Amino acid sequence: MAGASFVSTVRPPALLGPRGPASPSAPIGASSPARRHALMIQVCCRAAAQEENPRFRRRDLIGGCLTTAVGLEILEGSTKFTGVATAADLIERRQRSEFQSSIKGTLSTAITAKKELIPSLLTLALNDAMTYDKATKSGGPNGSIRLSAEISRPENSGLSAAVDLLIEAKKEIDSYSKGGPISFADLIQFAAQSAVKTTFIDAAIAKCGGNEEKGRTLYVAYGSNGQWGLFDKLFGRQDAEEPDPEGRTPDWSKASLQEMKDKFITVGLGPRQLAVMSAFLGPDQAATEERLIADKDCRPWVEKYQRSRETVSRTDYEVDLITTLTKLSSLGQKINYEAYTYPKQKIDLGKLKL
């Protein structure tokens, strides 16, 4: 399939992902001649590469795709189509996906070695996000909690060890990143994801009597891993360089139930989301749920999620938790969908041998 690689930068509509801020240049429409032509060539190249009919010779195949490659280079460089090649480009999407997979591996290893920090990592992500102010559209999960002026606040007491863990993980991640250092804003939220996944897998292992292999198999078969798609796309947050204003995040251990409910409401959530995020509100989830169950609005949801955690699949609890974390992790953030990408390799036409 040598020829097919020449058109790997073509962006089929069915594979397009989210794009960054709108470009002043109009994107190529799904029905434009340029896109139709590119897609037709891509299909023909792939079909020809697999065709056993001897009339499809390698020279003909490469020659046809070479013409397409030159044409696409001209299109990409033209002023008319400037800005079309975004992170939705297949190569850049692959770059981000591979980098993200490596990040998850690093975080999983670091968190597994220090599982006692899981509650702190979850609260860290929540508190970083809860500084969001809807009226001014400021704050949110922007990594500002890493700054000494913010991490030292009463509501963030005990979270420094979680920050230290992420600082060490960041050193390793940045050492293999080809597209620049990871932001703390991204790192904090993806650490929360990794911590949540660890608790999900541990629960599955426990249901299998402690058998790790069977537990992981159970999670793959019935778990919620496939629900993380939207969360994974929210990758490209920028770090704040100043601490967020004080007084925006409650001290969850001292806040009244009404204060907790009010805070969730101010960011667009409610009792249901408060109940499902019980593990993020302190080191003892059971104790937190005892407090929440005393509230008539939270009680039905707490009971629902407690029942769900007793089932094999835990679907209601896990899916709602993932959905809520996904929303919290994007509050007020402009995602740069080209973050962590790097220049794709250009075709050196002079070195091709036909």
Phi, psi and omega in degrees: 000039181302321183292324185297330182294337181292338182248027182291345180270000176294139184251089178299138182306323184291343183255002183292136176256191180294150180246163178284197180304148185302134178277148177294340177273140180287133178290158177293125181290158182298335183255010183291150179300322182298315182290317180300318182294316181297316180294320179299317180296318180300314180296316181296319180298316181293318180296318182293325181295332182264353183286132180272349180299125184297345182288345175271087182275153182302319181299317180294319182297310181295321180298316180294318181288330177297318177300318178296318181300316179299317180298319180291325177298320179294317179299315184293329182273352183283151180293332182296326185250019178301134178092354181289322183282088178258191179293349174290343174306138187301322181293315181292324176298321179294320179301312181295320181295316180294319179295318180297320178298320178294320178300313181299322178295316179297314181294319180300317179296315182295319183286322178299327180285341181223063183296340179295345180268000181303312178302321179293321179295322179292315179294324178302313180295319179296312183292327176295322181283326188286358174281000181295134177241114185295324183296316182261354182053043179239168181078207182093189184286072184248012177079003183295339182295343179288338184287142186302324181294336182261318183292340181275359180289155183305321182292343181254014180301133178087002183262357183298324180296326177293320177297317179300319178299318181289327177298317178292319178296322181297322179302315179293316181298315181294334182291334180250001179286133177262352184241027178098165183293148178285143178283150175295329179301316176289315186299318182296317181289322179287334173291322176297318177300314181297321179295317178297314179300322179298319179292324178296314181294319179298323178295320179294321178296319179298322179293340179258025175070022179091001179281109186297316181299313179294323180296316178294323177296319178299317181294320179295321184284319187240352186285186189254017186304327182288354182273359185272007187305311182292320177303315182296331180287337181277075189224103183146033177284151178255145180284140170279146180258355177234149178294148175288157181303149179288160173084004182271336182245127180288159167275101190302330182287339182246345183292146175286164178301321181293321177296321178294316179297316181299320181295317179296323179295322183295338179257011175094015179245191183202194182303324180299313181289325176300317181294317184287338179267021184303328180289344181269354189258017179150169185288341183244097183298320181297319180294322179296317181293330175297323177291315185292326185290346178283348180263132185295332180282327182274332188307310182301325182284319177301314180295322179299315183286329175296317177295320182298321182292343178275346180279169180292313186274335181055031190303307184302314182294309186293316181295317180293324178294316179297317180298316181292316178298322179299316180294315180299322185287356181239004184303115175072008185261138173263111184279128175268103185283001175253003179298143176071008174269164181218161186306129178284152184294128179277152178280122176270094184298333183290341182262359180286136177247116182261000000 
